[in-house]
Every structure is written in structure tokens, then in C-alpha cells.
Amino acid sequence: MEQVEQLLKRTLPFQVVSPETLGNIAGISQRETFSEGDVIYSAGQSANDVYVLASGRLHHAITPQVNAKIHEKSLNAGDVFGWAAIFEGERIRLADVSCTEPVEVLRIDGTKLLDLLRRDRNFGDAAMRSFSQLISQQYYLPPSVANRVPSTLAAPATTAEEPGEPAAQMASTWTLTMYRAGEWIRSPDPYLMMIGFMLLLGSWYLTVEVFKLPRFEDLPGLTTVVTEWFATDPMYGLSIHTSEYYQHVWVSIRRVAIAFLLATALGVPLGLFLGWSRTFREYVFPVFELLRPIPILAWVPLAIIMFTGSETPVIFLTFLASFFATALNTMLGVESIDESYTRAAYCLGANRWQVFREVIIPGAMPYVFTGLQISVGVAWFSLVAGEMVSGQYGLGYVINTSYTMVRYPTIIIGMVTLGIVGYATSAMVRVAGNYMMQWRLREMALGGR
Amino acid sequence: MAIASGGAAAPVTSKLQVSAGEIIVDNVSKSYGTGIFEKKVVKGCSFTIERNKLTVMIGPSGCGKSTLIKLLAGFEKPTTGNILLNGKPVTGPGRDRLVVFQESALFPWMTTYDNIMYGPIARGEADQKARDLAEFLLDKVGLRDFRSKYPTQLSGGMQRRAELARAMINNPEVMILDEPFRGLDAMSKELMWEYYSALFEESHRTNFFVTTDIDEALFLADRLIIMSNIPTRVRATIEVNIPRPRKLADFFTSERANEVKMTALSLLHEEAMKSFSGGSKAAADFVDSYARRSEQKA
């Protein structure tokens, strides 16, 4: 068995699959021997199995109907043939394969193999692509043939452009989502995640309520917090059944949204220009770098002096932190762009403004979205700082007043709510980024992420 | 448009309108730094990239070829001397001299088709004619089925082909290629040679191809320019005189090919040895690799 795996590992399509899949493929491969002159299969027969040549030499002749650049070739140990068995649609042999020496081969059932590769979430698609590559590069066949190897991932770019029935597309995305969800449930990931949560909650429960460790016993316990949070008539006045709770959440979300949008609208262009124009950077960057390390809390007095009311100072503080994160990451994004892209664009006749619009902006996008994710995180961070110092309503305000009024369970409710809302907003930024950078999504899928 | 010289058959019907230019490199030197820090990379270099021909430049790696390309492309200016395109001095980058660099410069955020169409779109010339030409080129380089894929979804060889198409759609007077097939595996490399020489044979556009691979140089070249090590200078020019279309299958067994190869190799050896005694590691590797190769072939 190990020998079979070793052999598979050496072949082009299987060198990328996970060890587990490799083991499974080895499990469904059968060793077979042929003597000199034997014909393994000939063109026109139906194709059921993929073969890997283990030893000896074979003669492989592709039928002239298929537009191969080179029709005949000899196969050596480690070569993979019979790939017509994993084609989408009709599976018919395209070549005659005969033995020029006594040979030993591994025979792998095509349907089962496809099934195994589809199940390999991370590397199955890469293996399929290697098959297409093998067909076009080692067998010199046109892409129309190579493309008949199915892909496990739906390619967003192609489905979007091809005039197909939207219903069918929806269905396939839906099945894909369901399939992925099913895979996730079957993988150890969700259970590990649950263990993580259980460890956190368990140690909270045990230290505070069961063992009553010194200093811990004053904290609100897990059960107290949960009862308070879901109570219809909360002891301290805040639970999911009170409208006040939602008002606090809403006020905080609104402040973050305004500050985040402002920071994006100003930070992204600033970052782009900082990265793009050397002169602009000479003027602005030193000032920027001097202001950036000043902690948000140090801005609080100025914010209160500068802005009237309780709302604007908080929004200003939230904006400030977001703005620096966004601008800095955008600038790094522009710097990360390979010079060859701008050179190529100039060469092809683009002017400076076109290069900015068509190369610099899309090229910086991956960094911009990383920046936005950081920015939305620090927005929540500085929002709470701002709300604690000035302002009415908001989750930071809840936490701070609950402390002074000794409503300890409400502090925890505020904290957990912040965690949930913060996670949701940064997930939204991530989804928006992935949607806007499908080219990048594909790239990451290739990396097995 | 004159597509006469070069000795090979003119294209039958080609959608590619070919305007072929000629570049004269006249006594060009390039140095970086000044005073005692001055380093001469190119020194008194003169050669002609002839109209309608595929000129291949070969020399040891690190001999300053890439600097020469940057000068030809107009990204940098020569310290002394002139580079003339059709008699006019080159002042900056332009679509008349398109460069295909050794690293892939396809925009990863555009599909294959959008990448190929970038030149016409950027110049505001994306009319029906340009779109037809893009279709034609997609077929020519065998990427029709990959038109809406992103570069990261293409193999190395496909990326190189897409890049060739992206350059050719602009109908440059001169195509300049800087080791475009470097880093491809042997199999795709040979496939690329065939693709590329077929493309050339169809149009007989003026091409300037830089490489370190003697087999590649030989298979592609009408004229072979052999460079000396830093400072870069022309060591010799060989007219290859092997008829086109060339087929890989029997090319390297032909007598003329071997004759040219021997001449070129002996010159290259000499050049490499010279700088080897000067202590260049790159040159030593170069000699080594060729020695090993000829042993294998013997």
C-alpha cells in the first residue's frame, strides 16, 4: 500500500492532494500486469478507469480526430493516462495504448476517483486542474479537451459571463453552499470550536460559581448573566426583552457606521495619494506619522472642546482611529504593487491617470480591505473609549454606568454584545471585500485557504 | 507594408496588420553611479535589430542584457550614444516597442480577455476591429476557452501566451522579449517555442528576443547576436540561415543547426571563461551548465 502511495505521490495530478485522499486513492487502485504487445485500451471504447504506469513502457497514440499537436508518445513509469475516464459528459477513449514492454499499471476507477477528489476540500480542485494541465501540456491536446476535466469549485468569473439560466446557477451555488456546510459539519472544525467556547464558559462558571475563588466571587457568574440577559423582567433593567437594550446597540452601530464610512471615504483616497505621489507623501506623511501613534484617549479632551454636544466628539474619536488604519494600509497597498504592472500599463499606452485608476486602485484593493477590517475593529475599540468618557447611550456608556451603579451582570451583557456586533461588522467587511475581489478569491482558493 | 526580407514565405492571409520597424543601437553606453562609484554596465554597444527579422541576443546571465532592454523600452536613457527607431531617437516608453518581460505582468484583477484588450482600451481604440483581433489572437495562442479566467487560474505557459497576445494586439513596430520562457518546465518551454515561432512566421514582425538558452536561441533566431560579459558589448553576430517554418522534431539534427550551435557555443565558452578568470560566479555556473549539457547529449 505504501508503495502505491509513493508511486501516486510522484505523479503530476496526485502530488498535490492531501495525504488522506492519497491513501484513499491508493485504496481504490488495483495493480495489473500486461505483457509485451498487449493492448490496454483502444480509441472509441468507453472509458472507465484512469491508469498510472508503475513500470515498463507504453505506446500512446491519440486518434487523429482529436486535434493533438503531437499524436504519438511513449509513456514511462510515473505517467498518468486514461484521463478520459474523469471527463464531464461522454467518457470515450481518445487513444490507443499498447505495451512495448511487459508493464505494471495501477488501475483507478474514474467515477470513484472523481468522488474522492471532490471530497478533498483543499486540494481536489488543484488535482483536477493538474489533470487539465497534464492533458494540454504532456499530451499536447487543445484546451477544449483539457477543459472537460470537471472542476470542484464553481468559477465565479465564467458563470457570471456565460449566458446561462440564472435559476440553474442559483441552484448550483445553493447546492455548493449546502455541500460546504455539510462538509463543515462532518469535519472536526465545528467541534473544536465548541470545545473552545466550552473551555471559556466552563472556567468562568467553575471559578466564579462553583469554586468561588478569592477575588473571583465578586464577579457576576455565568448563570446570573444569562438569566439577566434573557429575562423578561430584568433585575437591572437591561435584557433582550427591553427596548432600551436595542436603543444602546443601535446608537453604537450608528456611530460606528458614520465614523467608518467617513474614515473610508477620506482614508482610502489619502492612502492612495500617499502611495502614488512622492511629492504629496513628502508633505503629508511626516505629519501623519506623528499624529498616528497618539492614543485615542489622549484626544478625548480636545474632542470635547472642539465639538459641541455629546454625539460628535464620540464620532470624531471613532473616526480618528479608523482613519489612520485605513490610510496606512491603503498606502502600503499601493507600495506593494509590482512595478512590472505599472510598466506594462505605460508600455500599452495608458496615461498617468489611467494607470492610477486601472492599476493602482485595483492593485491596492487587497490591502485596502485588510485595512478596512482592522479599521472596523479599532472603530469599536475607540467608540467604547469615547462613550465611556462622553455621551449618552451606547454600549460603552452601558458598561461604564453599570460599573458606577454596581450593576455587574449588565457589564458582561454589554461586553458580550460588543463582541457579537463587532464580529458581525468585520465579517460584513470581509464578505464585501471577497465579493469585490473575485480574482483574489480564486487566488486564495488555489492556496488552499 | 513590406514583408519581403527574411527569406521565408509571406503570410497568406493574416488579420494582423504588420508594421515592422528597425532599431539601431549606436555606440550606446550605460553606467550607474558617478565618480569612483561609477559602474559601466553597457559599453560602446552597437547593433541593428533588422526589419522583419527575429533577432536573438544571447549571453551569460548577469551580463547586462536586462539593462539593454530597459534602454530599448525607454524606461531608462543611455549615458552616451543613441537608440534609433526608424531613424528617430527613442525618448520614452511607447506602444511602438512593446516589451514582454521575464516576470508575468498580466493584471491579476483582469480576465485573460480584458488583459489582452487593455492596450486598445487604454488608448481609446477598442472598436469592433480591435475586438475581432482579440478573438483572433485568443485562438492563435490557444486560450479561447480561458478568456474569462483570471491569470492565477492559468498555468505558467498559458500566462506567457496571454502576454504575447496582449503585446501583439497593439501591432508594435518591434516586439522585445526578455527571457519570456524562463522558469517554464522543459515540456511547456518547447511548446512555447513552437507557438512563438509560428506566430512570428505568420507576421514577420520585427522581433528582438533575449535569452540565455542556446537551444532556444538557435531554434528561434534569424540572426544571433552573442554578447560579451559586463560591460556588455557585441561579441559576434551570426546569420543563422535556416529556412522557416521550422519544426522542433527534426530541427536539432540538421547539419546547419549543429554548425551554428558549435560556433555559438565556442564563442560563449570563451566569453564565460574570460570573466571566470575575472572571478565571476555567474560565469562559472554558466560554463558548468553547458559542459554538463553537452556531456549528456554526447
Interface residues (C-beta under 8 A of the other chain):
Chain A: K69 Q133 S136 Q137 Q138 Y140 P142 P143 S144 N147 A155 A157 T158 E161 E162 D338 S340 Y341 R343 A344 A345 Y346 C347 L348 G349 A350 N351 Q354 E358 V359 P362 G363 M365 M437 Q438 W439 R440 R442 E443 L446
Chain B: A73 F75 P93 G94 R95 L98 V99 F101 E103 S104 A105 F107 P108 W109 M110 T111 Y118 G119 A122 R123 G142 L143 R144 D145 F146 S148 K149 Y150 T152 Q153 S155 G157 R166 N170 D185 M187 S188 L191 E194
